[in-house]
Amino acid sequence: MKKILSCCPVASIESLHLIPADFQFQPGKPVSALNTNVWWLQESEAMVCMHDASQHIQYINRYTDREGYLSSIDQAIRECIHLSKGYNLDTRSNESVFIQVDITLTPVFELFSQEVKFSWNKKTNWRQYEVVSNDWCQIQYPDHPISTHNVVKPVKNKRLVQQEVVWDSNKTVDQAMKSVKAFKEKWAIHDLKESLTAESKK
């Protein structure tokens, strides 16, 4: 089973009825399922893009939260500022660079492993999880036959929650940074994993 490392917060915990993705069911026979908690990690991904004079979009680079939740945006801003200077882009230019951010939820199983830190950012804790989507499907009603009223659905690798342009060289730097600040404030969440860990220590 595939494992991942993440430094992003747990947004919610959901109890799901799961069966193995390769399960061979028999028509008319009840299907047993594993009732277990799935943890949803909230992550961001920032795409650095460019509008050319014909308004075609070119995707230049992609950043993830390697320095903490929503840090993908900060990494993308650094590249956009560099590109704006390199191409002499300002608010009057026909071309522009911009940042498109996706907020996603990733379903995982909790693993009781030690948190780790990496050399590039020793302030950020990373946790290991097991990926749900590759090996499991969700069934609506366990202990019932699979039918049109009791369907089996693959667990998606990621669930897109929001997609938004948060920075654009057609705006002044102050305007663009205000948009970034508003976006971060809107999508900041408290880590449910930290809350549960603190509660268990009381």
Secondary structure, DSSP 8 states (H G I E B T S, - for coil): --EEEE-S-EEEEEEEEEEETT----TTSEE--EEEEEEEEEEEEEEEEEE-TT--EEEEEEEE-TTSTTHHHHHHHHHHHHHHHHTT--TT-SSEEEEEEEEEEEEEEE-----EEETTEEEEEEEEEEESTTTEEEESSTTEE-BTTB-EEE--S-EEEEEEEEEETTS-HHHHHHHHHHHHHHH----HHHHHHHHHT-
